[in-house]
Every structure is written in structure tokens, then in C-alpha cells.
Amino acid sequence: MKVGKNLGMLLLAVWLIATGLIPLIRLSFSGLETIMAILAVAAGVLIVLGR
């Protein structure tokens, strides 16, 4: 699997896994919402651009 070709899908997978695990392990720190939002936007942009 080429990472460059599937980077958007890889970021989406990381975002989905993190979104599911954060409530389960009760992870909380300042800026968590911002990090998750940036990850989601980056994944969406890369998927739209076809990368």
C-alpha cells in the first residue's frame, strides 16, 4: 500500500479509531477537540483531492 496514494483514507481511519477510543478510555486534555477537527478536515481535503 502506498501511503501517499491513500493518505486521506489513512487519516480518516485514524480519526475514526480515535473518535471511538477517546470515550472508551476517557481520554481528555486541552486541545483534543481541535486536534480531532484538524485531523478530520485534513482527511476530508485529501480524499476530495484524490490523494
N, CA and C atoms as a LAMMPS dump frame, in Angstrom:
ITEM: TIMESTEP
0
ITEM: NUMBER OF ATOMS
153
ITEM: BOX BOUNDS ff ff ff
-5.0000000000000000e+02 5.0000000000000000e+02
-5.0000000000000000e+02 5.0000000000000000e+02
-5.0000000000000000e+02 5.0000000000000000e+02
ITEM: ATOMS id mol type element x y z
1 1 1 N 0.842 -1.182 0
2 1 2 C 0 0 0
3 1 3 C 0.885 1.242 0
4 2 1 N 0.668 2.121 -0.942
5 2 2 C 1.4 3.373 -0.989
6 2 3 C 0.727 4.377 -0.059
7 3 1 N 1.495 4.9 0.874
8 3 2 C 0.938 5.84 1.846
9 3 3 C 0.509 7.131 1.157
10 4 1 N 1.281 7.622 0.224
11 4 2 C 0.952 8.868 -0.458
12 4 3 C -0.354 8.789 -1.216
13 5 1 N -0.632 7.656 -1.798
14 5 2 C -1.838 7.483 -2.596
15 5 3 C -3.084 7.37 -1.717
16 6 1 N -2.952 6.81 -0.527
17 6 2 C -4.095 6.572 0.349
18 6 3 C -4.027 7.383 1.642
19 7 1 N -3.342 8.504 1.612
20 7 2 C -3.16 9.282 2.84
21 7 3 C -4.484 9.781 3.413
22 8 1 N -5.405 10.19 2.564
23 8 2 C -6.708 10.649 3.039
24 8 3 C -7.471 9.549 3.754
25 9 1 N -7.469 8.365 3.17
26 9 2 C -8.167 7.237 3.8
27 9 3 C -7.466 6.807 5.089
28 10 1 N -6.146 6.891 5.11
29 10 2 C -5.398 6.557 6.32
30 10 3 C -5.735 7.538 7.444
31 11 1 N -5.779 8.837 7.125
32 11 2 C -6.151 9.832 8.137
33 11 3 C -7.589 9.635 8.599
34 12 1 N -8.468 9.28 7.666
35 12 2 C -9.858 9.011 8.037
36 12 3 C -9.939 7.825 8.993
37 13 1 N -9.177 6.781 8.711
38 13 2 C -9.167 5.61 9.586
39 13 3 C -8.648 5.966 10.977
40 14 1 N -7.59 6.762 11.035
41 14 2 C -7.046 7.193 12.327
42 14 3 C -8.082 8.012 13.082
43 15 1 N -8.771 8.91 12.365
44 15 2 C -9.79 9.744 13.011
45 15 3 C -10.942 8.888 13.556
46 16 1 N -11.387 7.925 12.763
47 16 2 C -12.483 7.059 13.21
48 16 3 C -12.088 6.228 14.425
49 17 1 N -10.89 5.681 14.411
50 17 2 C -10.423 4.884 15.548
51 17 3 C -10.294 5.76 16.786
52 18 1 N -9.7 6.932 16.626
53 18 2 C -9.538 7.845 17.765
54 18 3 C -10.885 8.295 18.313
55 19 1 N -11.83 8.589 17.412
56 19 2 C -13.166 9.008 17.841
57 19 3 C -13.846 7.911 18.655
58 20 1 N -13.62 6.687 18.3
59 20 2 C -14.203 5.579 19.047
60 20 3 C -13.493 5.298 20.361
61 21 1 N -12.174 5.454 20.377
62 21 2 C -11.404 5.116 21.578
63 21 3 C -11.425 6.205 22.649
64 22 1 N -11.517 7.448 22.243
65 22 2 C -11.444 8.555 23.22
66 22 3 C -12.482 8.41 24.334
67 23 1 N -13.758 8.162 24.033
68 23 2 C -14.711 7.994 25.14
69 23 3 C -14.492 6.694 25.924
70 24 1 N -14.019 5.657 25.249
71 24 2 C -13.828 4.375 25.93
72 24 3 C -12.726 4.435 26.973
73 25 1 N -11.639 5.112 26.645
74 25 2 C -10.526 5.183 27.598
75 25 3 C -10.551 6.488 28.4
76 26 1 N -11.611 7.268 28.194
77 26 2 C -11.821 8.529 28.917
78 26 3 C -10.623 9.464 28.801
79 27 1 N -10.135 9.575 27.58
80 27 2 C -9.01 10.453 27.291
81 27 3 C -9.511 11.885 27.195
82 28 1 N -8.845 12.775 27.889
83 28 2 C -9.257 14.173 27.858
84 28 3 C -8.057 15.052 28.149
85 29 1 N -7.828 16.013 27.283
86 29 2 C -6.814 17.016 27.536
87 29 3 C -7.155 18.266 26.744
88 30 1 N -6.531 19.352 27.1
89 30 2 C -6.793 20.621 26.449
90 30 3 C -6.365 20.555 24.989
91 31 1 N -7.266 20.921 24.099
92 31 2 C -6.955 20.924 22.687
93 31 3 C -7.343 19.654 21.943
94 32 1 N -7.908 18.697 22.627
95 32 2 C -8.286 17.43 21.985
96 32 3 C -9.291 17.649 20.862
97 33 1 N -10.276 18.49 21.11
98 33 2 C -11.29 18.76 20.087
99 33 3 C -10.67 19.419 18.855
100 34 1 N -9.723 20.308 19.086
101 34 2 C -9.049 20.986 17.983
102 34 3 C -8.231 19.998 17.154
103 35 1 N -7.522 19.121 17.799
104 35 2 C -6.723 18.113 17.096
105 35 3 C -7.617 17.206 16.26
106 36 1 N -8.731 16.787 16.84
107 36 2 C -9.645 15.902 16.109
108 36 3 C -10.267 16.634 14.918
109 37 1 N -10.582 17.915 15.086
110 37 2 C -11.155 18.694 13.991
111 37 3 C -10.147 18.871 12.862
112 38 1 N -8.914 19.161 13.196
113 38 2 C -7.871 19.325 12.174
114 38 3 C -7.643 18.02 11.431
115 39 1 N -7.627 16.914 12.153
116 39 2 C -7.456 15.601 11.531
117 39 3 C -8.603 15.297 10.574
118 40 1 N -9.82 15.616 10.973
119 40 2 C -10.983 15.376 10.124
120 40 3 C -10.94 16.234 8.863
121 41 1 N -10.597 17.511 9.004
122 41 2 C -10.52 18.408 7.848
123 41 3 C -9.409 17.958 6.902
124 42 1 N -8.262 17.591 7.435
125 42 2 C -7.151 17.14 6.599
126 42 3 C -7.535 15.884 5.822
127 43 1 N -8.183 14.941 6.487
128 43 2 C -8.618 13.72 5.807
129 43 3 C -9.62 14.043 4.71
130 44 1 N -10.576 14.9 5.003
131 44 2 C -11.583 15.266 4.011
132 44 3 C -10.991 15.947 2.797
133 45 1 N -10.076 16.873 3.025
134 45 2 C -9.443 17.578 1.906
135 45 3 C -8.637 16.616 1.047
136 46 1 N -7.872 15.735 1.672
137 46 2 C -7.059 14.785 0.903
138 46 3 C -7.93 13.799 0.124
139 47 1 N -9.042 13.4 0.702
140 47 2 C -9.943 12.489 -0.01
141 47 3 C -10.559 13.206 -1.217
142 48 1 N -10.987 14.45 -1.029
143 48 2 C -11.571 15.21 -2.127
144 48 3 C -10.54 15.433 -3.243
145 49 1 N -9.299 15.688 -2.861
146 49 2 C -8.241 15.915 -3.842
147 49 3 C -7.765 14.613 -4.502
148 50 1 N -8.214 13.494 -3.963
149 50 2 C -7.854 12.203 -4.544
150 50 3 C -6.487 11.695 -4.133
151 51 1 N -6.009 12.106 -2.999
152 51 2 C -4.722 11.633 -2.513
153 51 3 C -4.976 10.648 -1.427
